[in-house]
Amino acid sequence: MIAVFGTVCIDRVRRVPQLPPVGGYVEISEEFTLLGGEAANTSSALRGWGNEVRLIGNPIGNDHDGDTLRALLCAKYLENIELVRSDFEGELATPVCDIYVTPDGERTMFGRGFSRSGLSLELSRINFGDADWFTAEPNMELESRDAVRRAVQSGLKVYLMDFIRPDDPVGPGVYWQSSTDWAGHRNNMQRNVRWVKDFVASKGSFCVLSDGPNGFVAGSPDLPVKAYPPFPAPDVLDTTGAGDMFRAGMLHGLNRGWNIHECLQFASAAGCLKCQYLGATTRQPSISEIENHIRENADVARQYH
């Protein structure tokens, strides 16, 4: 069982030829309403690959967007657990993220309803006893960090994404992932190798720092820190959710007891193949597609050992 704690929302994905200048205008060529949020994206991929998943997400409002989001969760066979604090007063808005995707695959995001998404969570009601792995991202600020500490105290194996504050609960035995959107140095793998070495020495944890099309750096006290090349990403359409897919790939392998090189291969190939599709949960690459991509790019795969 993998417990996934974090954001669940509606993604409204729109394709545009470019972002307009201030006061300008562009025509939207396509628009889709999809399941989104880091926790939902990761859970959807894990569930699709046959893993047992428990999604612990933010509460959903009793509004039209909430009805839409519940239907999207059901369509992915995911159960969202709503934990409402008794002393909370006021209406909850269902989080919605508007994503504008340009032809280079880059996305620009605008959100609403996220700043209050953790206000009604009662973490003491979460039972971690049936899970083996726990993963989270810090979008719910204090609630996310409290949930991580509770998971650690419960003896779960922990995989964290984008926890970058110096006081975050990252230490020996923890798997940590982020990208150069939040840490390290974009477009400078040599400096990222040094950054990861310092991080591993300081925290004693496993570390993955991705830099988009440049690949990623990974290492731990037991795994020498080095840069890994990316698998080729054919027909990049949208990078939304690529990091969530990488995290799901790592957890899929770790949950099955694979060695770390196999986990990194699978995660990297899955993340690059996801970029062929618009939106984070429109379609995920199957296990056979990922395995075929690894075999077809054996020269890249060999560099993971």
ChimeraX attribute file (.defattr): number of C-alpha atoms within 10 A of each C-alpha:
attribute: neighborCount
match mode: 1-to-1
recipient: residues
	/A:1	13
	/A:2	25
	/A:3	23
	/A:4	24
	/A:5	26
	/A:6	25
	/A:7	26
	/A:8	27
	/A:9	33
	/A:10	24
	/A:11	24
	/A:12	20
	/A:13	25
	/A:14	21
	/A:15	21
	/A:16	18
	/A:17	14
	/A:18	15
	/A:19	15
	/A:20	11
	/A:21	8
	/A:22	6
	/A:23	5
	/A:24	7
	/A:25	10
	/A:26	11
	/A:27	12
	/A:28	13
	/A:29	9
	/A:30	11
	/A:31	14
	/A:32	14
	/A:33	18
	/A:34	21
	/A:35	26
	/A:36	29
	/A:37	25
	/A:38	26
	/A:39	24
	/A:40	29
	/A:41	27
	/A:42	30
	/A:43	31
	/A:44	27
	/A:45	27
	/A:46	23
	/A:47	18
	/A:48	16
	/A:49	16
	/A:50	10
	/A:51	17
	/A:52	14
	/A:53	21
	/A:54	21
	/A:55	23
	/A:56	22
	/A:57	26
	/A:58	29
	/A:59	25
	/A:60	24
	/A:61	17
	/A:62	12
	/A:63	13
	/A:64	9
	/A:65	17
	/A:66	20
	/A:67	13
	/A:68	16
	/A:69	26
	/A:70	17
	/A:71	14
	/A:72	19
	/A:73	20
	/A:74	11
	/A:75	10
	/A:76	16
	/A:77	14
	/A:78	18
	/A:79	16
	/A:80	19
	/A:81	14
	/A:82	14
	/A:83	19
	/A:84	17
	/A:85	14
	/A:86	9
	/A:87	7
	/A:88	11
	/A:89	9
	/A:90	5
	/A:91	9
	/A:92	18
	/A:93	18
	/A:94	25
	/A:95	26
	/A:96	23
	/A:97	20
	/A:98	17
	/A:99	21
	/A:100	22
	/A:101	26
	/A:102	17
	/A:103	13
	/A:104	13
	/A:105	18
	/A:106	14
	/A:107	20
	/A:108	13
	/A:109	13
	/A:110	11
	/A:111	15
	/A:112	14
	/A:113	15
	/A:114	19
	/A:115	12
	/A:116	15
	/A:117	26
	/A:118	22
	/A:119	19
	/A:120	19
	/A:121	20
	/A:122	14
	/A:123	15
	/A:124	10
	/A:125	10
	/A:126	14
	/A:127	11
	/A:128	20
	/A:129	10
	/A:130	11
	/A:131	19
	/A:132	15
	/A:133	20
	/A:134	23
	/A:135	27
	/A:136	26
	/A:137	23
	/A:138	22
	/A:139	19
	/A:140	23
	/A:141	13
	/A:142	12
	/A:143	21
	/A:144	21
	/A:145	19
	/A:146	15
	/A:147	22
	/A:148	25
	/A:149	15
	/A:150	17
	/A:151	23
	/A:152	16
	/A:153	10
	/A:154	13
	/A:155	14
	/A:156	21
	/A:157	18
	/A:158	22
	/A:159	23
	/A:160	21
	/A:161	19
	/A:162	17
	/A:163	22
	/A:164	16
	/A:165	9
	/A:166	8
	/A:167	8
	/A:168	12
	/A:169	16
	/A:170	23
	/A:171	14
	/A:172	13
	/A:173	15
	/A:174	20
	/A:175	21
	/A:176	25
	/A:177	23
	/A:178	22
	/A:179	19
	/A:180	16
	/A:181	13
	/A:182	12
	/A:183	17
	/A:184	21
	/A:185	18
	/A:186	16
	/A:187	14
	/A:188	12
	/A:189	21
	/A:190	12
	/A:191	13
	/A:192	24
	/A:193	21
	/A:194	15
	/A:195	18
	/A:196	24
	/A:197	20
	/A:198	12
	/A:199	17
	/A:200	22
	/A:201	12
	/A:202	12
	/A:203	19
	/A:204	18
	/A:205	20
	/A:206	24
	/A:207	25
	/A:208	23
	/A:209	27
	/A:210	28
	/A:211	22
	/A:212	18
	/A:213	13
	/A:214	16
	/A:215	18
	/A:216	23
	/A:217	24
	/A:218	23
	/A:219	21
	/A:220	23
	/A:221	16
	/A:222	9
	/A:223	12
	/A:224	10
	/A:225	20
	/A:226	18
	/A:227	22
	/A:228	21
	/A:229	16
	/A:230	20
	/A:231	23
	/A:232	17
	/A:233	17
	/A:234	11
	/A:235	13
	/A:236	18
	/A:237	20
	/A:238	24
	/A:239	23
	/A:240	25
	/A:241	21
	/A:242	23
	/A:243	26
	/A:244	27
	/A:245	31
	/A:246	26
	/A:247	31
	/A:248	26
	/A:249	28
	/A:250	25
	/A:251	25
	/A:252	22
	/A:253	19
	/A:254	17
	/A:255	16
	/A:256	10
	/A:257	11
	/A:258	14
	/A:259	10
	/A:260	16
	/A:261	16
	/A:262	18
	/A:263	22
	/A:264	25
	/A:265	27
	/A:266	23
	/A:267	24
	/A:268	29
	/A:269	26
	/A:270	32
	/A:271	27
	/A:272	27
	/A:273	24
	/A:274	30
	/A:275	24
	/A:276	19
	/A:277	19
	/A:278	24
	/A:279	29
	/A:280	29
	/A:281	24
	/A:282	14
	/A:283	14
	/A:284	24
	/A:285	21
	/A:286	14
	/A:287	15
	/A:288	9
	/A:289	14
	/A:290	23
	/A:291	15
	/A:292	13
	/A:293	21
	/A:294	21
	/A:295	12
	/A:296	11
	/A:297	13
	/A:298	12
	/A:299	11
	/A:300	16
	/A:301	23
	/A:302	11
	/A:303	12
	/A:304	16
	/A:305	10
